[in-house]
């Protein structure tokens, strides 16, 4: 397993957490803080993010295979997989390819089917595809409050410490050699084709699945939570978190964890 960084704390049943583009394992720190005394909590840094090295292939299917590499390296089975944002797309592909690894699946606000990338994120993807995003982010890196507001302002209800978010999420990406260009490649490569292609496999996916969705998210409308319910036969429940935005697993971890505990106990 080359160049993959991860957090691994606690003992007990395995919970594996997957973040989306532009964040890292840091997204799950508050969830892990509540669960580490009762479970083994593993949070991956997807390639290019956090402490993980970039790779030539940064497509969603390739990111799913990086998660499989980690599972193989650690010998993980009976995994309770939890994912957010683009990590949810990664998790869906992982689930249909590596069903044998999973005990349960939990999806929070994430890319689903044709909403990959969501319309509200397409301008950023287009900037990346044109090569204009890297220089823009480079300029804003010395203005962390402005960069955090631009990158994360729509994903959080509150930006309590914008500089800390930039340091945790974006600076590790941009500090890697050619990291900004690799990030452009990653964003430009987000494509609904890979998600549409797995729909037939999702319709027979019986892994017990929980869907927890913030209703205040401008990127991933709650209707996609019900698309997942109506498509994946393993979905047991859809939980709506009123007003929660995309990155609610970070700022509203205390509301997510009880649902995880209840679901895992039932499963």
N, C-alpha and C positions, 0 to 999 in steps of 0.2 A: 504494500500500500504506500505509494510514493506521494509525499507532499500534502497529505491530508491531516489537518489539525482538528482536534475535538476536545470537548470537555467530558470528563468521565468521573462522576462523584457518586457516593452512596453505594448501598448494597441492597439486593432484593430483586424483584421483578424489573425487567428492563424497559425503560421508557426512552425512546429515541426521538429527538427533536430536530426538525429541519426548517431552516429559515429561507427567506426569499432573496431576490437580487438586491444588492446594495446594503444588506445588513450583515449579520453573522450570528454565531452561537450566542453572542451577548444578548440577543433578543429574548432568550429564554431564561435569563438569569433569575428573574423573580419567580417564575414557575418552579425552577429547579430549587430555589431556596426553600420553597414550601414542601417539596417532595423528597428532598435528598435524605431525610432521616427514615424514609420508608421504602424507597426504591433506588435502583441504580439508574441514574439519569445521565444520558449521553446526548450531547448536542454537537452536531457536526458543523465545521466551517466548510461550506461548499467550495470547490476549486475557485481560486482567486480571492475569496473572501476571508476575513479574519487572518489567521495564521497559515492558511492553505495556499499552496503555490498555484499559479495560473496553469492552464493546459491549452493545447491547441484547439481541442473540441470543447466548447462551453455551451453546447446545445442542451436543452432540457433532458433529452434521453441520456446524454453523456453525464449530466449531473446525477441522474438516477443511478447510473452505473458506478459513480464515485461513492454513493451511499452503500451500494452493494459491496464495493471493495472494503469499506469500513466494517460492514457486518461480517464479511468473510474473515477479515483480519482479527476481529475480536471474538469470532465464533458465536455470533448472536443468533438466537432463535427465540420464538415466542415473544416477539418484540411488540410493544405497544407504541406504534408510530404516530407522532403528532406533527402537523405541518402547517405553515402559514405562507401566504403570498405565493410567489413563484415556487416556493418549497412545496406548496400543495399540489402543483402540477407535477413536480418531481416525485412526490409521494404517490400520486395516482399511477404514474408510469411504473414506479418501483413495485407497487402493489400488484399490478397485473403481470409483471415479469417475475416477481419473487414472492409469490403468495405464501410459499412454505416458510418464509421468515416471520410472518406476522401472526400475532394473536389478535390484535385490534388495530384499527385505523381511526384517527381523529383528524378531520379537516376543518381548519378555521378559514377565514376569508382568503380566497385564493383564485388563481387562474383556473377556469373551467371551460372545456370544450372550445367554442368559437370566441369566447371572451379572453383570448390569449394572444397578444396582450390586451388589456381593457382599452376601450376607446380613449379614456382620459389620460392614459399613459403613452399613447401613440406619438404625440409630439416629442417626447423624450427619446423614444425609439428612433424616430426619424432624424433627430439631431445626432444620435449615435451613428446611424447608418451613413450620414453625410460627413462624418468626421468632425463635427462642430462641437460635440459635447465635451471631449477631453480638454480642449483649451479653455472652455468656459468654466468647467469645474476647477481647473488649475488656477484660474484667477480667483475664484471664490474660496479656495481652500484657506487663504489668509483672512477670509471674512467668515468665520464659522457660523455666526448667527444668521447671516444672509444665506449661506449654503444650506444650513439645517432647515431654514424656513422653506427654501426652494425644494429640497429633496424630501423632507419629511413632514412639512407643515400640514399636508392633507392626510397623512397617515396617523398622526397623533392628535388627540384632543387637546393636549397641552405640550408645549416644548419647554419643559422646566429647566433643562440644561442643554441648550443646543450645541455648545462646544463639546460636551461629553459625547453626544451622539456622533458628531463628525469624527472625533477621535476613535470611537469604538467601531464605527461602520465604514466610513469613507477613507479615512487616512490610511488604514492598512491596505486597502485596494490600490490607492494612488501612489503609495510609497514603494510598491513593487516595481521592478524594471518593466517598462512598457505597460504598467498596470492600467493606466487610463485608456490606452488603446485596446487592451484586452477587455476592459469593461464595455467599451463601445461595441466590440465584437459580440460579447455576450448579449447585450441589449438588442442589437440589430438582428440577432439570431432567434429571438423569441418568436415562435411561429405556431399558429393554431393547428397546423397540419398534423403535428405529432399528437395533439390532444384529440382531434377528431378521429384519428386513426385508431385510438384505443377504445372508442365508444363501445364497439361490440364486446370487448373484453370486460369493460365496466359493467355491462348488463348481466354478466354472470359472476360478478365478484361477490362472494358470500362472506368475506371477512367482516366480522361485526364492526360497524362503522358509526361513529358519532360525528355530527356536523354542528359546529358552534359558530355562529355568524353575527358579527356586529352590524347593526342596522344603519349606522351612520357613515358607512364606507362609500365614498364616491367612486371607487374603482370597481368594487365587486358587490353588485346589488344583491340583496337578500334572495331575489328570485333564483340566483344560481345555487343557493343552498338547497332549494326545493328541486332544482334540476338534478342535483346529486341524489337526493332522496328518491326521485322517481326513476333514476337510471340504475343506481347501485342497489341490488337486492339486499345487501348486508346492512344498509343504513337502518339503524334502530330508532334514531331520534334526530330532530333538528331543534337546536336551542338558539333562540334569538337573544342577543344582548343589546338592549335598547340604547341607541346612540353611540355604541362602540365603533371605533374606526379600525382601519386596517391593522395597525400594530397593537391592538388591545392585549395580545398575550404578554406584552411588556408592561403597559401601564395599567391594565386591569387583570393582572394575574390572579388576584384574590377571588375574582368572579369565575375564572376559567377552571381553577384547580378543583373546586368541589364537584363540578360536572365530570371532570376526568376521573376523580376518585369513584364517584357513583357508577359511571359507565364501566370502568375497569372491574369493579366489584361484581357487577351484574354479568359481565362477559365471562 
